[in-house]
Amino acid sequence: MTKLIFALFLLSLSTMLNAQQKIIIRGFVTDSITGEALIGASVYETHTLKGCTSNEYGFYSITCRIYHQ
């Protein structure tokens, strides 16, 4: 009986792990008038509140996990 419960636990755990998807949000932050790269601009994703700052080229990259239920 305990082996059956353990097997069901492992099956549910693997299903939960497969329900996660990793996405990458990336781009450049530039001034709307001059087109110059904005260094150190704060960028964040509103759902998970993960964020970062743009580098010397205005580039940013945020990695988020999407959970499916």
Contacts in CASP RR format, 6 or more apart in sequence:
PFRMAT RR
TARGET T0000
AUTHOR 0000-0000-0000
METHOD contacts of the structure
MODEL  1
MTKLIFALFLLSLSTMLNAQQKIIIRGFVTDSITGEALIGASVYETHTLK
GCTSNEYGFYSITCRIYHQ
19 67 0 8 1.000
19 68 0 8 1.000
19 69 0 8 1.000
20 65 0 8 1.000
20 66 0 8 1.000
20 67 0 8 1.000
20 68 0 8 1.000
21 65 0 8 1.000
21 66 0 8 1.000
21 68 0 8 1.000
22 63 0 8 1.000
22 64 0 8 1.000
22 65 0 8 1.000
22 66 0 8 1.000
23 63 0 8 1.000
23 64 0 8 1.000
23 65 0 8 1.000
23 66 0 8 1.000
24 61 0 8 1.000
24 62 0 8 1.000
24 63 0 8 1.000
24 64 0 8 1.000
25 45 0 8 1.000
25 61 0 8 1.000
25 62 0 8 1.000
25 63 0 8 1.000
25 64 0 8 1.000
26 59 0 8 1.000
26 60 0 8 1.000
26 61 0 8 1.000
26 62 0 8 1.000
27 59 0 8 1.000
27 60 0 8 1.000
27 61 0 8 1.000
28 37 0 8 1.000
28 54 0 8 1.000
28 57 0 8 1.000
28 58 0 8 1.000
28 59 0 8 1.000
28 60 0 8 1.000
29 37 0 8 1.000
29 38 0 8 1.000
29 41 0 8 1.000
29 43 0 8 1.000
29 54 0 8 1.000
29 58 0 8 1.000
29 60 0 8 1.000
30 36 0 8 1.000
30 37 0 8 1.000
30 38 0 8 1.000
30 58 0 8 1.000
31 38 0 8 1.000
37 54 0 8 1.000
37 56 0 8 1.000
37 57 0 8 1.000
37 58 0 8 1.000
37 59 0 8 1.000
38 54 0 8 1.000
38 58 0 8 1.000
39 54 0 8 1.000
39 55 0 8 1.000
39 56 0 8 1.000
39 58 0 8 1.000
40 53 0 8 1.000
40 54 0 8 1.000
40 55 0 8 1.000
40 58 0 8 1.000
41 53 0 8 1.000
41 54 0 8 1.000
41 58 0 8 1.000
41 60 0 8 1.000
42 51 0 8 1.000
42 52 0 8 1.000
42 53 0 8 1.000
43 51 0 8 1.000
43 52 0 8 1.000
43 53 0 8 1.000
43 54 0 8 1.000
43 60 0 8 1.000
43 62 0 8 1.000
44 50 0 8 1.000
44 51 0 8 1.000
44 52 0 8 1.000
44 62 0 8 1.000
45 51 0 8 1.000
45 62 0 8 1.000
45 64 0 8 1.000
47 64 0 8 1.000
48 64 0 8 1.000
48 65 0 8 1.000
50 62 0 8 1.000
50 63 0 8 1.000
50 64 0 8 1.000
51 62 0 8 1.000
52 60 0 8 1.000
52 61 0 8 1.000
52 62 0 8 1.000
53 60 0 8 1.000
54 60 0 8 1.000
END
